[in-house]
Amino acid sequence: MSITQRDIGAMATRLRGHVLTCVAACLAAAAVAAGGCENRPAAQQPRATENRPAAESPAVPEKPAAPAPDGSAAGNRAAAAPAAGAAGQDDAPPTAATTAASPGASSSAAPPRRVADNDRCHVCHVNFGEEVLSVSHAANNIGCERCHGPSDEHCSDEGNITAPDIMFAREKIGAACKECHPDPMERMVLDARYCLFVPLTAEEKAKVCTDCHGSHRANVRTVRWDKATGKLIEEPDADK
């Protein structure tokens, strides 16, 4: 018996029909199964692991608290208190204290900057409490003593005869400022304004830092000292 091309075509058609029928049946069964899961009552649906009652989870034995040195029950309760609160520790929101104590806490919150205390000096030098140079340096914890020394004898002398420990003559002001502010001085060398800081003649008075950056001078001067030696000048010289 020979198989013709016509027989092969008929067999292929029947086979294709069987395959399509099986695929349709599988899809229908899957749809019915999916619909059954969605419509299943809540009581028949499997419970999630996280919603399982605590009674079904294995109990972890608690470590007995160490007895207090005196054997009292209060000490035992105090020792057991941290263990009792540990269970809800993960759910509690972080507080400022725990955040600060955490090793990974952010260090962006810097502590407040300290301000220099110049009250002892301002008892007599009242105007320096609002003077620009004094206020700006005090805000960065640079007080009067940083430049003028402790000057304890000067502060204790009610007769106002003893000079401060350190004073600066006009020609020494620039060098004193340069100890903490070197960059502005270096830039002035290349600046055309540098000529203002160097006298062109012996009679010409050169400018200094405090001519522009705060006067930093006493409004009323009842006594004057030689700023190089600290000795009292009987007749004050206006050029000193």
C-alpha positions as CSV (number, residue, x, y, z in Angstrom):
1,M,0.0,0.0,0.0
2,S,1.5,3.3,-1.0
3,I,1.0,6.6,0.8
4,T,0.2,9.5,-1.5
5,Q,0.7,13.2,-1.0
6,R,-3.0,13.5,-0.4
7,D,-2.9,11.0,2.5
8,I,0.0,12.9,4.1
9,G,-1.9,16.2,4.0
10,A,-5.0,14.6,5.6
11,M,-2.9,13.2,8.4
12,A,-1.2,16.5,9.0
13,T,-4.6,18.2,9.2
14,R,-5.9,15.8,11.7
15,L,-2.8,16.0,13.8
16,R,-3.0,19.8,13.8
17,G,-6.6,19.6,15.0
18,H,-5.6,17.3,17.9
19,V,-2.8,19.7,19.0
20,L,-5.1,22.7,19.0
21,T,-7.7,20.8,21.0
22,C,-5.1,19.9,23.6
23,V,-3.8,23.4,23.9
24,A,-7.3,24.8,24.3
25,A,-8.1,22.3,27.0
26,C,-4.9,23.2,28.9
27,L,-5.6,26.9,28.7
28,A,-9.2,26.3,30.0
29,A,-8.0,24.2,32.9
30,A,-5.4,26.9,33.8
31,A,-8.1,29.6,33.7
32,V,-10.4,27.5,35.9
33,A,-7.6,26.9,38.4
34,A,-6.6,30.6,38.6
35,G,-10.2,31.6,39.1
36,G,-10.6,29.1,41.9
37,C,-7.6,30.6,43.8
38,E,-8.9,34.1,43.5
39,N,-12.4,33.2,44.6
40,R,-11.3,30.9,47.4
41,P,-12.7,32.1,50.8
42,A,-10.1,33.8,53.1
43,A,-10.4,30.9,55.6
44,Q,-9.2,28.5,52.8
45,Q,-6.3,30.6,51.6
46,P,-2.8,29.6,52.9
47,R,-1.6,31.9,55.6
48,A,1.5,34.0,55.1
49,T,4.5,33.2,57.2
50,E,4.7,36.7,58.7
51,N,1.0,36.5,59.8
52,R,1.4,33.1,61.5
53,P,0.3,33.3,65.2
54,A,3.1,33.5,67.7
55,A,2.0,30.2,69.2
56,E,3.0,28.3,66.0
57,S,6.6,29.7,66.1
58,P,9.1,27.9,68.2
59,A,9.7,29.5,71.5
60,V,13.2,30.8,72.3
61,P,14.2,30.0,75.8
62,E,15.1,33.1,77.8
63,K,18.4,33.4,79.5
64,P,17.9,33.7,83.2
65,A,18.9,37.0,84.6
66,A,22.1,37.2,86.7
67,P,21.3,37.6,90.4
68,A,22.1,41.0,92.0
69,P,25.2,41.2,94.3
70,D,23.0,41.4,97.3
71,G,20.6,38.7,96.0
72,S,17.6,41.0,96.1
73,A,14.6,40.6,93.7
74,A,14.9,44.2,92.7
75,G,18.3,43.7,91.3
76,N,17.1,40.6,89.4
77,R,14.3,42.7,87.9
78,A,16.7,45.4,86.9
79,A,19.0,42.9,85.2
80,A,16.0,41.4,83.3
81,A,14.7,44.8,82.2
82,P,16.9,45.2,79.1
83,A,15.9,41.8,77.8
84,A,12.2,42.6,78.2
85,G,12.6,45.8,76.1
86,A,14.7,44.2,73.4
87,A,11.8,42.6,71.7
88,G,10.3,46.0,70.6
89,Q,13.6,47.7,70.0
90,D,13.6,47.2,66.3
91,D,10.1,48.7,65.9
92,A,10.7,51.8,68.0
93,P,11.5,55.0,66.1
94,P,15.1,56.3,66.5
95,T,15.5,59.1,69.0
96,A,18.1,61.9,69.1
97,A,20.0,60.1,71.8
98,T,20.2,56.8,69.9
99,T,21.1,58.6,66.7
100,A,23.9,60.5,68.3
101,A,25.2,57.3,70.0
102,S,25.1,55.3,66.7
103,P,28.5,54.8,65.1
104,G,27.1,55.6,61.7
105,A,25.4,58.8,62.8
106,S,26.0,61.7,60.5
107,S,28.8,64.1,61.5
108,S,27.4,67.0,59.5
109,A,25.9,68.5,62.6
110,A,29.0,70.3,64.0
111,P,29.1,71.5,67.6
112,P,28.4,75.2,68.1
113,R,31.4,77.4,67.6
114,R,32.9,78.8,70.8
115,V,32.9,82.6,71.2
116,A,35.8,84.3,73.0
117,D,35.0,85.8,76.4
118,N,36.3,89.4,76.5
119,D,34.1,90.6,79.3
120,R,37.1,91.3,81.6
121,C,38.6,93.7,79.0
122,H,35.3,95.3,78.2
123,V,34.9,96.5,81.8
124,C,37.1,99.4,80.8
125,H,37.3,99.2,77.0
126,V,33.6,99.4,76.5
127,N,33.7,100.5,72.9
128,F,35.5,97.3,71.9
129,G,32.3,95.4,72.6
130,E,30.9,96.6,69.3
131,E,34.2,97.3,67.4
132,V,34.3,95.4,64.1
133,L,37.7,93.8,64.4
134,S,37.2,92.8,68.0
135,V,33.7,91.3,67.4
136,S,34.7,89.4,64.2
137,H,37.7,87.8,65.9
138,A,35.7,87.0,69.1
139,A,33.1,85.2,67.0
140,N,35.9,82.8,66.0
141,N,37.2,82.3,69.5
142,I,40.1,84.8,69.0
143,G,40.0,87.0,72.1
144,C,42.0,90.0,73.3
145,E,44.6,87.9,75.0
146,R,45.6,86.2,71.8
147,C,47.2,89.4,70.6
148,H,47.8,91.4,73.8
149,G,48.7,88.6,76.2
150,P,46.9,87.8,79.6
151,S,47.8,91.4,80.8
152,D,46.8,90.4,84.4
153,E,48.7,93.3,86.0
154,H,47.2,95.7,83.5
155,C,43.7,94.5,84.4
156,S,44.3,94.6,88.1
157,D,45.9,98.1,88.1
158,E,43.0,100.4,89.0
159,G,45.3,103.4,88.6
160,N,45.7,102.5,85.0
161,I,49.5,102.9,85.0
162,T,50.6,99.4,84.0
163,A,50.7,98.8,80.3
164,P,49.2,95.6,78.6
165,D,51.7,92.8,78.1
166,I,51.8,93.3,74.3
167,M,51.2,96.4,72.3
168,F,51.8,97.1,68.6
169,A,53.3,100.3,67.2
170,R,51.8,101.4,63.9
171,E,54.7,99.9,61.9
172,K,54.3,96.6,63.7
173,I,50.6,96.1,62.9
174,G,51.0,94.5,59.5
175,A,53.5,91.9,60.7
176,A,51.2,91.0,63.6
177,C,48.2,90.5,61.3
178,K,50.4,88.5,58.9
179,E,51.0,85.8,61.5
180,C,47.4,84.6,61.1
181,H,46.5,86.2,57.7
182,P,49.5,85.6,55.4
183,D,47.6,85.3,52.1
184,P,46.3,88.8,51.9
185,M,49.8,90.2,52.5
186,E,51.2,88.0,49.7
187,R,48.5,89.2,47.2
188,M,49.2,92.8,48.0
189,V,52.8,92.5,46.6
190,L,51.3,91.9,43.1
191,D,48.5,94.4,43.6
192,A,48.8,98.0,42.4
193,R,47.5,99.1,45.8
194,Y,50.6,97.9,47.4
195,C,52.0,101.4,47.1
196,L,49.5,102.5,49.7
197,F,51.2,100.2,52.3
198,V,54.7,101.5,51.5
199,P,55.5,105.1,52.2
200,L,57.1,106.9,49.2
201,T,58.8,109.5,51.4
202,A,59.9,109.8,55.0
203,E,57.1,112.2,55.7
204,E,54.4,110.1,54.2
205,K,52.5,107.7,56.5
206,A,51.9,104.2,55.1
207,K,48.5,102.6,55.6
208,V,48.1,99.6,57.9
209,C,45.5,96.9,58.2
210,T,43.4,98.6,60.9
211,D,43.0,101.7,58.8
212,C,40.3,99.8,56.8
213,H,39.5,96.7,58.8
214,G,38.2,98.2,62.0
215,S,39.7,101.2,63.9
216,H,40.6,99.1,66.9
217,R,41.5,102.2,68.9
218,A,40.3,103.6,72.2
219,N,37.8,106.4,71.8
220,V,39.2,108.3,74.8
221,R,42.8,107.8,75.9
222,T,43.7,109.2,79.4
223,V,47.1,107.6,79.5
224,R,49.7,106.6,76.8
225,W,52.5,104.1,76.8
226,D,55.5,103.6,74.5
227,K,54.3,100.6,72.6
228,A,57.8,99.3,72.0
229,T,58.9,99.4,75.7
230,G,55.6,99.6,77.6
231,K,56.8,102.6,79.6
232,L,54.4,105.3,80.6
233,I,54.7,108.5,78.5
234,E,54.2,111.6,80.6
235,E,53.4,113.8,77.6
236,P,51.5,111.7,74.9
237,D,52.8,112.0,71.4
238,A,50.0,112.0,68.8
239,D,52.1,110.2,66.2
240,K,52.8,107.1,68.4
